[in-house]
Amino acid sequence: MRAFALRSAVAAALCAACSLAAAQKVEKVVRAPHYGDTLFHFYQDRWFDAIVGGMVSAHFNRLSPHDDEAEVLRGGMLLSYGLHREAGEVFARLIERNAPPAVRDRAWYFLAKIRYQRGLVPEAREALDKVAGKLPGELEEERLLLAAQIRMAAADYAGAAELLKDIKPGPTSASLYARFNLGVALVRLGEVERGNTLLDELGKTPVTGEEMKSLRDRANVALGFAALADGRAADARVALQRVRLVGPQSNKALLGFGWAAAELKNPKDALVPWAELSGRDTADAAVLEAKIAVPFAYAELGAVNRAMGGYHDAIDLFEAERKRLDESIEAIRGGGLVRALLENNPQGEMGAFGSIKDLPAMPHASHFTQLMAGHEFQEAFKNLRDLQFLQRNLADWAAKLGTYGDMLANRRQAFAERLPAVRQRAADISLPALGQRRDALAAELKKAEDDADGAAFADDRQRALQARLNGVRAALATSPDAEAAERARRVAGALTWELAREFPARLWDAQKGLRTVENTLLQAAAHEAALARAQRDEPQRFERFAQRIAELSARLAGLQAPVAQLGREQQAALQDMAVAELQGQKDRLDTYASQARLAVAQLQDRAQGESRREAADAKP
């Protein structure tokens, strides 16, 4: 029931988030990768990772445009861990401000339901009072039922009855629970006839499903024992015989049915259910009582020897059971129960649904059946397991911080080792000198462009040809030759035409190369500035990281000790709870053993009295 309610609460938060998006006409598309990461962890039932990751993403503003949806989802997950106050703050701050009334009402209803499950009755009523309108479908019936249960928990049976009467009879679970609670409320208000009528109707109602069948059995058991208390044994038998032979209420029903037969002075009929009951698991108090009820019936039938034998067998059983209980208590105090429970019921993640499913692998495990079925013990075990998860999480982060410290030390060492070589390379490359060379080249390029000097861009072949022409001209100056001079003139003209033709392209290439040089020099200057900043800032950055790691390590150490202490205290509380339960079983055994010894003494006294009377009658 509790797990179902908690899952419903988180589902309600998701519904609220979806409804909120619909109301704001937002498409159901995950647009923020970090919000998608949160949803991934959530749907994997890793709610701790989902909450932590979502909070980190919210801190760095990574969830937009899903901020509201993420907060509503976080509120639902906080409920799963019992953080009702924090979840309430989320709902109060976010849902009431942004969500439509229907979404807000559903959210407050589920918050109230979880608070009630946790036993926070005033807080549950406060949340339920914030529901302003009717809830859709069966939720409205469930809301009225929850409101009635809250009032019954506060002993306001009149208020509960007033609310429950508005729920229409029907086959729904809310309607059946409402009729059961209304019947109980009316009985406690003194309207016994009306209450019994409702319980009787529920006890006859055809139902399906284990939960509803168990509820019907509870109604019949309540009706039967109420009739027994009023001295109406025949009515009690009618109600109790409707209870299933196998079910949570069957042992109690068999015991009551036998006592009803005994009240009707029919011990033979009482023997049938009591004999069946006495063969069941002795961990149930009803079975222990049946162990002395069977010889009681034999005594009523006059089978004194069988009664005496039954009482002696019961006393021996009680003594043996008492020893087994002592062994179980000793194992509990030695930590065996908790270790066995943790081994048999592993849980890798914190969560509200990690219930005990398997009995511990230890001697006399059946002693713990009733204990582990109880809500209080389940909650205590879940808290212990959550504390152990937190211990592992803190230890894991402590190990990670150690790794981060090693990484930081390696970075510091690498920085210190590489810095001299980097400084030397920077010194070998003189950026001012390179800048002057670049300026000189830019001036040459500008002059060549202004003069349209194609020769400034001549390649090696063209410069070699120009040098040969200059040599030819020098030779002709000393030894004139008209034909050679004409040939030289034509070659010079062709060279001039070729240089003029290639001048624009070569000028563009040169300008492009100059721009590349400029960019490279700018990048080099930026690198030099970054290097200077790194030399100045990096040691301080290393120091800040080291300080952060030291602070987090101190915080983790400060958290690990109290969490470990809380874990030990929770384990001790869990063991004390188990010991108290088994001690209660021992007390019941002592009570039943005393009753059996008293019955044996009474039978012996009766037998001796009959012997004395027979002896007296035999005297002349």
C-alpha positions in Angstrom: 0.0 0.0 0.0 2.7 2.5 1.0 4.9 1.7 -2.0 1.8 2.1 -4.3 1.0 5.4 -2.7 4.5 6.7 -3.0 4.7 5.7 -6.6 1.4 7.5 -7.2 2.8 10.6 -5.6 5.8 10.7 -8.0 3.5 9.8 -10.9 1.3 12.7 -9.9 4.3 15.0 -10.0 5.0 13.8 -13.5 1.3 14.4 -14.4 1.5 17.8 -12.9 4.6 18.6 -14.9 2.9 17.4 -18.1 -0.3 19.3 -17.3 1.7 22.4 -16.6 3.4 22.2 -20.0 0.0 21.6 -21.6 -1.5 24.6 -19.9 1.4 26.8 -21.1 1.1 25.2 -24.6 4.6 23.8 -24.5 5.4 20.9 -26.8 6.3 17.6 -25.1 9.8 17.7 -26.4 12.9 17.6 -24.3 14.9 20.6 -25.4 17.5 20.7 -22.7 20.0 17.7 -22.8 20.6 18.0 -19.0 16.9 17.7 -18.3 16.9 14.6 -20.5 19.7 13.3 -18.4 17.6 13.8 -15.3 14.6 12.0 -16.8 16.9 9.1 -17.9 18.0 8.6 -14.3 14.4 9.0 -13.0 13.0 6.3 -15.4 15.8 4.0 -14.4 14.6 4.4 -10.7 17.9 6.1 -9.8 16.2 8.9 -8.1 19.1 10.0 -6.0 21.2 10.6 -9.2 18.2 12.3 -10.8 17.7 14.7 -7.8 21.4 15.5 -7.5 22.0 15.9 -11.2 18.9 18.0 -11.6 19.9 20.3 -8.8 23.4 20.8 -10.3 21.9 21.5 -13.7 19.5 24.0 -12.2 22.4 25.7 -10.4 24.2 26.3 -13.7 20.9 27.2 -15.5 21.0 24.3 -17.8 17.4 23.2 -17.7 15.6 25.9 -19.6 12.9 25.8 -20.9 12.0 22.9 -18.6 12.8 24.7 -15.3 9.2 24.4 -13.9 8.7 20.8 -15.1 12.0 19.8 -13.5 11.0 21.5 -10.2 7.7 19.7 -10.1 9.5 16.4 -10.8 12.0 17.1 -8.1 9.1 17.7 -5.6 7.7 14.3 -6.4 11.0 12.6 -5.9 11.6 14.4 -2.6 8.3 12.9 -1.5 9.7 9.4 -2.2 12.4 10.0 0.4 10.0 11.4 3.0 11.2 15.0 2.6 7.6 16.3 2.9 8.6 19.8 4.1 11.0 20.3 1.2 8.5 18.9 -1.3 5.8 21.1 0.2 8.0 24.2 -0.4 8.5 23.2 -4.0 4.7 22.8 -4.5 3.9 26.0 -2.6 6.5 28.1 -4.5 6.1 26.6 -7.9 2.8 24.8 -8.5 0.6 27.3 -6.8 2.2 30.1 -8.8 2.3 28.6 -12.2 0.1 25.5 -12.5 -3.6 25.4 -13.3 -5.9 24.7 -10.4 -6.5 21.1 -11.4 -2.8 20.3 -11.4 -2.3 22.1 -8.1 -5.1 20.2 -6.5 -3.8 16.8 -7.5 -0.3 17.7 -6.3 -1.6 18.7 -2.9 -3.8 15.6 -2.7 -0.8 13.3 -3.3 1.3 15.3 -0.9 -1.4 14.8 1.8 -1.6 11.1 1.0 2.1 10.5 1.5 2.2 12.6 4.7 -0.6 10.4 6.1 1.2 7.3 5.1 4.2 8.5 7.1 2.0 9.2 10.1 2.2 13.0 9.8 -1.5 13.6 10.4 -1.6 17.3 11.0 0.7 18.0 8.1 -1.5 15.7 5.9 -4.6 17.6 6.9 -2.9 20.9 6.1 -2.0 19.8 2.6 -5.4 18.3 2.0 -7.1 21.6 3.0 -5.3 23.3 0.1 -7.3 21.2 -2.4 -9.8 23.8 -3.6 -12.0 21.9 -6.1 -13.2 18.4 -6.9 -10.6 15.9 -8.2 -11.3 14.0 -11.4 -12.8 10.5 -11.4 -12.1 8.1 -8.6 -9.5 10.6 -7.1 -12.4 12.5 -5.5 -13.6 9.5 -3.7 -10.1 8.7 -2.6 -9.7 12.3 -1.4 -12.9 12.0 0.8 -11.6 8.7 2.1 -8.2 10.2 3.0 -9.9 13.1 4.7 -12.0 10.7 6.7 -9.0 8.6 7.7 -7.2 11.8 8.8 -10.2 12.6 11.0 -10.4 9.1 12.4 -6.7 9.3 13.3 -7.6 12.4 15.3 -10.5 10.5 16.9 -13.0 12.7 15.1 -15.3 9.9 14.2 -18.3 12.1 13.7 -16.4 14.2 11.1 -15.2 11.1 9.4 -18.7 9.6 9.2 -20.0 12.9 7.8 -17.5 12.7 5.0 -17.8 9.0 4.3 -21.5 9.1 3.8 -21.0 11.2 0.7 -19.1 8.3 -1.1 -21.5 6.3 -3.2 -21.6 2.5 -2.7 -19.8 0.8 -5.6 -17.2 -1.8 -6.5 -14.3 0.6 -6.4 -11.6 0.2 -3.8 -12.2 3.7 -2.5 -15.9 2.9 -2.0 -15.2 -0.4 -0.2 -12.6 1.2 2.1 -15.0 4.0 2.8 -17.8 1.6 3.9 -15.3 -0.2 6.1 -14.1 2.9 7.8 -17.6 4.3 8.1 -18.7 1.1 9.8 -15.8 1.4 12.3 -16.5 5.1 12.8 -20.2 4.4 13.5 -19.4 1.6 16.0 -17.0 3.9 17.9 -19.6 6.7 17.9 -22.0 4.3 19.6 -24.2 3.7 16.6 -23.4 0.0 16.8 -26.4 -1.3 14.8 -25.7 1.0 11.8 -22.0 0.2 11.9 -22.5 -3.5 12.1 -25.0 -3.3 9.2 -22.4 -1.7 7.0 -19.7 -4.2 8.0 -22.1 -7.0 7.4 -22.9 -5.7 3.9 -19.2 -5.4 3.1 -18.5 -8.9 4.5 -21.0 -10.3 2.0 -19.9 -8.2 -1.0 -18.4 -10.2 -3.9 -14.9 -8.8 -4.7 -11.9 -9.6 -6.7 -8.2 -9.1 -6.0 -6.2 -10.0 -3.0 -6.4 -6.5 -1.4 -10.2 -6.3 -1.6 -10.6 -9.9 -0.4 -8.4 -9.1 2.6 -10.5 -6.0 3.3 -13.7 -8.1 3.2 -12.0 -10.6 5.6 -11.1 -7.7 8.0 -14.7 -6.6 8.0 -15.9 -10.1 8.9 -13.3 -10.5 11.6 -14.2 -7.1 13.1 -17.9 -8.0 12.9 -17.3 -11.4 14.4 -15.2 -10.3 17.4 -17.6 -7.4 18.1 -20.4 -10.0 18.3 -18.3 -12.1 20.6 -17.7 -9.1 22.9 -21.4 -8.5 22.9 -22.2 -12.1 23.8 -23.7 -12.9 20.4 -21.8 -16.1 19.7 -24.2 -17.3 17.0 -23.8 -14.0 15.0 -20.0 -14.2 15.5 -19.9 -17.6 13.9 -22.0 -16.4 10.9 -19.5 -13.6 10.2 -16.3 -15.5 10.9 -17.2 -18.5 8.7 -17.2 -16.1 5.7 -13.4 -15.5 6.2 -11.1 -17.4 3.8 -9.2 -20.4 5.3 -6.0 -19.0 3.8 -5.3 -15.3 4.2 -4.0 -12.7 6.5 -7.1 -12.9 8.7 -7.6 -16.6 8.6 -5.8 -17.5 11.9 -7.7 -15.0 13.9 -11.0 -16.0 12.3 -10.4 -19.7 13.1 -9.6 -18.8 16.7 -12.7 -16.7 17.1 -14.9 -19.3 15.4 -13.7 -21.8 17.9 -14.4 -19.5 20.9 -17.9 -18.8 19.4 -18.6 -22.5 19.4 -17.3 -22.8 23.0 -19.6 -20.0 24.0 -22.5 -21.9 22.5 -21.4 -24.9 24.8 -20.4 -26.9 21.7 -16.7 -27.8 22.4 -16.8 -30.5 19.7 -17.4 -27.9 17.0 -14.7 -25.7 18.5 -12.2 -28.6 18.1 -12.4 -28.5 14.3 -11.1 -24.9 13.7 -8.7 -25.1 16.7 -7.2 -28.3 15.6 -6.6 -26.8 12.1 -5.1 -23.7 13.6 -2.8 -25.5 16.1 -1.0 -27.1 13.2 0.0 -23.8 11.6 3.2 -21.7 12.2 3.6 -21.0 15.9 5.0 -17.5 15.1 1.3 -16.3 15.1 -0.1 -15.6 18.5 -3.5 -17.2 17.4 -1.7 -20.5 16.8 -0.1 -20.4 20.2 -3.5 -19.8 21.8 -4.9 -22.7 19.8 -2.3 -25.0 21.5 -4.1 -24.5 24.8 -7.5 -24.1 23.3 -7.5 -27.7 21.9 -6.9 -29.4 25.3 -9.5 -27.0 26.8 -12.1 -28.4 24.4 -11.1 -31.9 25.3 -11.5 -31.1 28.9 -15.0 -29.7 28.2 -15.8 -32.9 26.4 -14.6 -34.9 29.4 -11.5 -36.4 27.7 -9.3 -35.5 30.7 -6.4 -37.7 29.7 -6.2 -36.2 26.2 -6.6 -32.7 27.7 -3.8 -33.4 30.2 -1.6 -34.7 27.4 -2.5 -31.7 25.2 -1.6 -29.2 28.0 1.7 -31.0 28.7 2.5 -31.0 24.9 1.7 -27.3 24.8 3.9 -26.5 27.8 6.8 -28.5 26.2 6.2 -26.6 22.9 6.2 -23.3 24.7 9.4 -24.1 26.5 11.1 -25.2 23.3 9.8 -22.2 21.5 11.1 -20.0 24.3 14.6 -21.4 23.9 14.4 -20.8 20.1 13.3 -17.2 20.8 16.3 -16.8 23.1 18.6 -18.0 20.3 17.0 -15.6 17.9 17.4 -12.7 20.3 21.0 -13.6 20.8 21.5 -13.6 17.0 19.8 -10.3 16.7 22.0 -8.7 19.3 25.1 -10.0 17.5 24.0 -8.3 14.3 23.0 -11.5 12.5 19.5 -10.3 11.7 20.6 -7.1 10.0 23.4 -8.7 8.1 21.1 -11.5 6.9 18.4 -8.9 5.9 20.9 -6.8 3.9 22.4 -9.9 2.2 18.9 -11.2 1.2 17.4 -7.9 0.2 20.1 -5.9 -1.6 19.3 -2.4 -2.8 21.8 -0.5 -4.9 19.9 2.8 -4.9 18.2 4.9 -2.2 14.4 4.6 -2.6 11.1 4.4 -0.9 10.1 1.1 -2.4 12.9 -1.1 -1.1 10.8 -3.3 1.1 11.8 -6.6 2.7 10.9 -9.4 0.3 12.9 -12.4 1.6 13.2 -13.7 5.2 16.7 -13.7 6.6 18.8 -16.8 6.2 19.2 -17.6 9.9 17.9 -20.0 12.4 14.2 -19.7 13.4 13.5 -17.1 10.6 9.8 -17.6 11.0 9.9 -15.6 14.3 10.4 -12.5 12.2 7.5 -13.0 9.8 5.0 -10.8 11.7 7.6 -8.3 12.6 8.8 -7.8 9.0 5.2 -7.5 7.8 4.8 -4.4 9.9 5.1 -0.9 8.5 7.3 0.4 11.3 10.0 -2.3 10.9 9.9 -1.9 7.1 10.5 1.8 7.5 13.3 1.3 9.9 15.0 -1.1 7.6 14.6 1.2 4.6 16.2 4.0 6.7 19.1 1.8 7.6 19.6 0.8 4.0 19.4 4.5 2.9 22.0 5.4 5.5 24.3 2.7 4.2 23.8 4.0 0.6 24.8 7.5 1.8 27.9 6.0 3.5 28.9 4.3 0.3 28.2 7.5 -1.7 30.3 9.6 0.7 33.1 7.0 0.6 33.0 7.0 -3.2 33.3 10.8 -3.3 36.1 10.7 -0.8 38.0 8.3 -3.1 37.2 10.5 -6.1 38.6 13.6 -4.3 41.8 11.6 -3.6 42.0 10.9 -7.4 41.4 14.6 -8.1 44.2 15.5 -5.7 46.5 13.2 -7.5 45.5 14.6 -10.9 46.1 18.1 -9.6 49.6 17.2 -8.3 50.5 15.7 -11.7 49.3 18.9 -13.4 51.3 21.0 -11.1 54.4 18.9 -11.7 53.9 18.9 -15.5 53.4 22.7 -15.4 56.6 23.2 -13.4 58.6 20.9 -15.7 57.4 22.3 -19.0 57.5 26.0 -18.0 61.3 26.5 -18.5 61.3 25.0 -22.0 58.3 27.0 -23.0 59.9 30.2 -21.7 63.2 29.4 -23.6 61.2 28.9 -26.9 59.4 32.1 -26.3 62.8 33.9 -25.7 64.2 32.4 -29.0 61.4 33.8 -31.0 61.6 37.6 -30.9 58.2 38.9 -31.8 59.4 42.6 -32.0 62.0 41.6 -34.5 59.5 39.7 -36.5 57.2 42.6 -36.4 59.9 44.9 -37.8 60.5 42.5 -40.6 56.8 42.4 -41.4 56.7 46.2 -41.5 59.7 46.3 -43.9 58.0 43.8 -46.2 54.7 45.7 -46.1 56.6 48.9 -47.1 58.3 47.1 -50.0 55.0 45.7 -51.1 53.3 49.1 -51.0 56.1 50.7 -53.1 55.9 47.9 -55.7 52.1 48.3 -55.9 52.4 52.1 -56.2 55.1 51.8 -58.9 53.4 48.9 -60.6 56.9 47.3 -60.5 56.4 43.8 -62.0 60.1 43.1 -61.6 59.6 43.2 -57.8 57.7 40.0 -58.1 59.9 38.2 -60.7 60.6 34.6 -60.1 64.1 32.9 -60.2 63.9 32.3 -64.0 62.9 35.8 -64.7 65.5 37.3 -62.5 68.2 35.1 -64.1 67.0 36.3 -67.6 67.1 39.9 -66.4 70.7 39.4 -65.2 71.7 38.0 -68.6 70.1 40.9 -70.4 71.9 43.3 -68.2 75.2 41.5 -69.1 74.4 41.6 -72.8 73.7 45.3 -72.6 77.0 45.9 -70.9 78.8 43.9 -73.6 77.0 45.8 -76.4 78.0 49.1 -74.8 81.7 48.2 -75.4 81.2 46.3 -78.7 78.1 47.6 -80.5 76.3 45.1 -82.7 73.1 46.2 -84.3 71.6 42.8 -84.8 72.4 41.6 -81.3 71.1 44.9 -79.8 67.8 44.3 -81.7 67.5 40.8 -80.3 68.2 41.9 -76.8 65.5 44.6 -77.1 63.0 42.1 -78.2 63.8 39.7 -75.3 63.6 42.6 -72.9 60.2 43.6 -74.3 58.9 40.0 -73.9 60.2 39.9 -70.3 58.6 43.2 -69.5 55.3 42.1 -71.0 55.4 38.8 -69.1 56.1 40.6 -65.8 53.3 43.1 -66.4 50.9 40.3 -67.2 51.7 38.3 -64.0 51.9 41.4 -61.8 48.2 41.5 -60.5 48.1 37.8 -59.5 51.6 38.0 -57.9 50.6 41.2 -56.1 47.5 39.5 -54.7 49.5 36.4 -53.6 52.0 38.7 -51.8 49.2 40.6 -50.1 47.6 37.4 -49.0 50.9 36.1 -47.7 51.4 39.3 -45.8 47.9 38.9 -44.2 48.8 35.4 -43.2 52.0 36.7 -41.6 50.0 39.3 -39.8 47.5 36.8 -38.4 50.3 34.4 -37.4 52.0 37.3 -35.5 48.7 38.2 -33.8 48.2 34.5 -32.8 51.8 34.4 -31.5 51.2 37.6 -29.6 48.0 36.1 -28.1 49.9 32.9 -27.2 52.6 35.0 -25.6 50.0 36.9 -23.6 48.3 33.6 -22.6 51.6 32.2 -21.6 52.3 35.3 -19.5 48.8 35.0 -17.9 49.4 31.3 -17.3 52.7 31.9 -15.6 50.9 34.5 -13.4 47.5 32.8 -12.9 48.0 29.0 -13.2 49.7 28.6 -9.8 46.8 30.5 -8.2 44.3 28.3 -10.1 46.1 25.2 -8.9 45.9 26.6 -5.3 42.2 27.3 -5.7 41.6 23.8 -6.8 43.7 22.4 -4.0 41.7 24.5 -1.5 38.4 23.4 -3.0 39.5 19.7 -2.7 40.6 20.3 0.8 37.3 22.0 1.8 35.3 19.2 0.2 37.4 16.5 1.8 36.8 18.2 5.2 33.1 18.4 4.5 33.0 14.7 3.5 34.9 13.7 6.6 32.5 15.8 8.7 29.5 14.0 7.0 30.9 10.5 7.1 31.2 10.4 10.9 27.6 11.4 11.7 26.2 9.3 8.9 28.1 6.3 10.2 27.0 7.0 13.7 23.4 7.3 12.5 23.8 4.0 10.7 24.9 2.3 13.9 22.1 3.9 15.9 19.6 2.9 13.3 20.9 -0.7 13.3 20.7 -0.7 17.1 17.1 0.7 16.9 16.2 -2.0 14.4 17.7 -4.7 16.6 15.9 -3.3 19.6 12.6 -3.3 17.7 13.2 -6.9 16.7 14.2 -7.9 20.3 11.1 -6.1 21.7 8.9 -8.1 19.3 10.5 -11.4 20.2 10.3 -10.5 23.9 6.6 -9.9 23.4 6.3 -13.3 21.9 8.2 -14.7 24.9 5.8 -12.9 27.2 2.8 -14.4 25.4 4.4 -17.8 25.6 4.9 -17.3 29.4 1.2 -16.3 29.7 0.0 -19.3 27.7 2.4 -21.6 29.6 1.0 -20.3 32.9 -2.5 -20.8 31.7 -1.6 -24.4 30.6 0.0 -25.2 34.0 -3.0 -23.7 35.8 -5.4 -25.8 33.6 -3.3 -28.9 34.4 -3.5 -28.1 38.1 -7.2 -27.6 37.9 -7.6 -30.9 36.0 -5.5 -32.7 38.7 -7.5 -31.1 41.4 -10.7 -32.2 39.7 -9.3 -35.7 39.3 -8.2 -35.9 43.0 -11.6 -34.5 44.1 -13.4 -37.2 42.1 -11.1 -39.9 43.5 -11.8 -38.7 47.1 -15.5 -38.7 46.4 -15.3 -42.2 44.9 -13.3 -43.4 47.9 -15.8 -41.8 50.3 -18.7 -43.4 48.5 -16.9 -46.8 48.6 -16.7 -46.7 52.4 -19.4 -48.7 54.3 
